[in-house]
Structures are given as C-alpha cells and as structure tokens.
C-alpha cells in the first residue's frame, strides 16, 4: 500500500482524491442506462480517478471550497470525469480550427458554437 501511495505522490496525486474519484466513477457506471463495454467501464474508472486526482486541487482553489468539502468535490469530479474530458477535447477541436475566436469566446463567456458551425472530426 505504501508503494501505491508513494507512486501517487510522485505523480502529484492525492490517494484520497483518487479513491473518491474511483467511487464517483463507480456511481456513474452504476447509474448509466447504457450497456457499457469493459473498455468503457475501464476508461471511466481511470479517467474518473485521474480527473479527480489532478482537477480537485485546482477546482478547490478556483471556487474556494473548504478542505472539508474536497472529498465531495473529488467524488463529483470522478462521477463526471468523462464529460469533463469530453468538454476539454471539444474546446481543443474548436481551438484547432479557429484559435483566436475560441480564446475570445472563452474569455467573454460566449458559446464556442456558432449556428451551423460544427467542428469537423478527422
């Protein structure tokens, strides 16, 4: 167990955040109305744990959450990890097509989507 904890620390992750992210991902899998493949379940677990481990400290400071609520935040990030990553990837696709407009829209809080302007997926 100490080896796992040491590995996570070296990766910049908290064991508590990763465990809460795992629990959140399990809850998301359990609540899914789709029949999930083993690959999808594995991906959801890994992404939930990593998203929780890396995003919880950032989000805690950004929204000024007290340390007593960080485990709840870790659980929620783990539960929504696949959606968070999907959103970040979508921003990246918009940025690839039009970096200036993407940055302006992100800074002003405007939608990245323009009517009839869907990103192309290659």
N, C-alpha and C positions, 0 to 999 in steps of 0.2 A: 504494500500500500504506500509506503514511503517513497518508493521508486516512481510510482504514478504521480504522487503529489509533487515530487521534485521535478519530474518532466513537465507537468503543467505550469509550475512556477517558472521554469526556464523558458517556456513558450509565452509567458506573460498572462497566464490564465489563473483564475481562482477555482479551486476544487469545488467550493460551494456554488459559484455561479454555473459551472459546468454541470454539476449534479442537478441544480434547479432547472437548467435548460433542458437536460435529458428528461426530467419529469414533465416539463411543459410540452416537449415533443411527443412524449408518450400519450399525454392527454389529447393532443391534436390528432394523433394517429387513431386513438380510440374513438374520437368524435367524428372522424371522417365518414362521410356517407358513401364514399367510393370504395371499391375493392382495390386495395393497394398492393402492388407487387413488392417482393422482398427488396428489390433495388430501391424503390421509392421509400419504403419504410426505413431502410438503412440510411438513405440520403437525408430523410427528415430528422433522424436521430443525430447524425453527425452535424448537419447544418444547425440544428437547434442548439446543440451543445456549444459549437464554436461561435455561433452568433451571440449566444448568451454570454459566453466567456469573454469575448472581445468587445461587445457592444454595451454590456451592463455598466462598466465603469464610465464610459463616455456619456451614456444616456443619463446616468445618475447625476453627473455634474451638470449636464446641459439643462435638465429640468429640475435640478436642485432637490433631489429626493434624499431623504434622510437615510442613513445607513440601515436603520431598522426595516426599511421597505425594499432594500436592494434584492433580497431573495425573491420577493414578489415580482419585481421587475425582471429578474433573471428567468423566472418561470414563464412570464408573459412573452419575453423575447424568444425563449425556447419554443413556445407554443406557436409563435408567428414567424419563426426564423425563415422558413421557405418563402413566405410572402415578402419579408424584408429584403432578402437577397434578390428575389424576382424584381422588386421595385428598383433596387440599385442597378441591376443589369439593364432595366428599361431606360433609366437615366443615362447609362453608358451608351446605349444604342442611339439615343437622341443626340448625345454629345458628339458621337462619331459622325453623324450626318450634318449637324449644324452647331458647332461648339459655342459660338457667340450667342445665338438665340437661346440655347439651353442654359447658359450661365445667367443671362439676363432674366429669363423666366424663373429660374431657381431663386435668384436674389430678390425678385419682386413678388414671389409667391404665386405667380401665374402658372396656369397649367402648361405642361410640356406639349400637350396635344393641341394641334391646330385642326380645325374642321377639314376632313379629308386628307390629313397629313399623318398617315400612319408610318412608323418606321419600317424599313424593309429588313427582313431577317435573311441573311445569307448563310 
